[in-house]
Amino acid sequence: MRRGRVVYVGQDGNVEKALRKLKKKIIESRLLVEVREREQYIKPTTARKIKRNAARARWRKHLASQQLPKQLY
């Protein structure tokens, strides 16, 4: 049993608090992200293309933030 994904309900019996802790642990461990990625096979060339396009979009956003605002007449 993996230690990081286990949450025990205390003596007070607060299940809602335990659920919140479990959800937080799952998000921090990136378990759901991995499951979503594995739902469908992506070819390596397609993955590279997606990453390249994302990098281009980030670069365009960076360049746009560096430009002066357009003058409004």
RADACOR-V684549 format. One line per field, one symbol per residue. ss: DSSP state (h for helix, s for strand, l for the rest). phi: phi as a letter, one per 30 degrees, with the letter a starting at -180 (. if undefined). psi: psi as a letter, one per 30 degrees, with the letter a starting at -180 (. if undefined). Layout:
# RADACOR-V684549
ss: ???
phi: ???
psi: ???
This chain:
# RADACOR-V684549
ss: llhhhlllllllllhhhhhhhhhhhhhhhlhhhhhhhhlllllhhhhhhhhhhhhhhhhhhhhhhhlllllll
phi: .dddccbcddddiddddddddddddddddhdddddddddbdcdedddddddddddddddddddddddddddcc
psi: kkefgkkkkaffgjeeeeeeeeeeeeeefheeeeeeeffkkkleeeeeeeeeeeeeeeeeeeeefflllkkj.
